[in-house]
C-alpha cells in the first residue's frame, strides 16, 4: 500500500496571513494556493488578497 500525503485546504485567512508574513517561510506556497483558489472565493476575500498583493509590491523587503 502506498503512503499518500493528503493535503487539506487551508483556510483562506491563514493563507493570506502566511503570504503577508515574509518570515513565515510559506510565502511562495501561499501565493500559489491563493492564485489557484482566487476565482472561487467571495468578493470580501478577493479584496483582501488584492490589497495584500498590491501592498507587497509597493513595500519590497
N, C-alpha and C positions, 0 to 999 in steps of 0.2 A: 504494500500500500504506500502510495506517495504521500509525502508530507507537504501539504499546500498551506501557504501563508495567506490567510484571508484577511484583506484589508477592509475595514468597515468605513463607512462615510463619516468623516469628522464633521462636527457642526460648523457651519459657515463662519460663525463668530470666532471660533477657535482658529480657523484658517486665516482669517483677517488679522487676528491678534499675532499669530506666528509670522505673517508677512510683514507687519509693521515693526515687530521687534527684530531688528537686524542681528542681534546677538543670540537669537534662538537657534540658529543653525538650520532652520527649516524654511528659509525664505524662498528658495527656488522651487522646492517641493510644494509649498503652499501656493505659490504663484501659478504653477501648472495646474493644480487641482481647481483653483478659483477660476482660471480661464476656461477650463473644461466644463465647469458647472454653471458659469455665468448666465447663459441664456435661459436657464431653467429656474432661476431664482426670482423672488419677489423684487419689486422696484426698490423697496427700502434697503434691501441687501445689496442690490446692484449699485445704488447710490453710494453706499458706504465703501464698496470696492473701488468705484471710480475715484472717489475722493482719496482713498488710500494710495491708489496707483499714481494719481497726479501729485500727491504730496511727496511720494518717494522720488519722483522725477525732479521736483523743484528743490529738494533738500538732499543732495547726494552726501553720503557719509563715508 
